[in-house]
């Protein structure tokens, strides 16, 4: 298996939905040429989306935040009619043990560092 070098920052409950296989598309304002497995970083602040939280049977604070909690493959990117982009996600994997990055996460992709 190739080494994972990038992390993608996403808010909860979207990370949980990806890990469950319920969310297979990520909508972003920019395209990506990345086609590889990336870490999933659960952002510190959750999304204010009551319907989404209800859908997964959780509430803000129930799920991990500020941690790398899994991985997912980015397999494609398609331009939408509105000018934004759909990133196609596949094969999510939940980590057995969350990873704590030692460097500051970025809004989209970033290269996490970990203590040895």
KACORWO-V624127 format. One record per pair of residues at least 4 apart in sequence whose ideal C-beta (glycine too) atoms are under 6 Angstrom apart, sorted by the first residue. I is the first residue (numbers start at 0). J is the second residue. If there is no record, write none. Layout:
i:I j:J
i:I j:J
This chain:
i:3 j:36
i:3 j:38
i:4 j:110
i:5 j:37
i:5 j:108
i:6 j:38
i:6 j:40
i:6 j:109
i:6 j:111
i:7 j:37
i:7 j:108
i:8 j:40
i:8 j:42
i:8 j:104
i:8 j:106
i:9 j:13
i:9 j:14
i:10 j:42
i:10 j:45
i:10 j:46
i:11 j:15
i:11 j:41
i:11 j:45
i:11 j:62
i:12 j:16
i:12 j:51
i:12 j:52
i:12 j:55
i:14 j:39
i:14 j:41
i:15 j:55
i:15 j:62
i:16 j:21
i:16 j:22
i:17 j:22
i:17 j:71
i:17 j:91
i:18 j:69
i:18 j:91
i:18 j:93
i:23 j:88
i:24 j:85
i:25 j:86
i:26 j:83
i:26 j:85
i:27 j:84
i:28 j:83
i:30 j:76
i:30 j:84
i:31 j:76
i:31 j:86
i:33 j:73
i:34 j:73
i:36 j:70
i:36 j:72
i:38 j:67
i:38 j:70
i:39 j:68
i:39 j:69
i:39 j:71
i:40 j:67
i:40 j:104
i:41 j:63
i:41 j:64
i:41 j:66
i:41 j:68
i:43 j:64
i:43 j:65
i:45 j:59
i:52 j:57
i:52 j:58
i:57 j:61
i:57 j:62
i:63 j:68
i:63 j:97
i:66 j:97
i:67 j:98
i:68 j:94
i:68 j:97
i:69 j:91
i:69 j:92
i:69 j:93
i:69 j:94
i:70 j:92
i:71 j:88
i:71 j:91
i:72 j:89
i:72 j:90
i:73 j:86
i:74 j:87
i:74 j:89
i:75 j:87
i:76 j:84
i:76 j:86
i:77 j:85
i:78 j:84
i:79 j:83
i:79 j:85
i:100 j:111
i:101 j:112
i:101 j:114
i:102 j:112
i:104 j:109
i:105 j:109
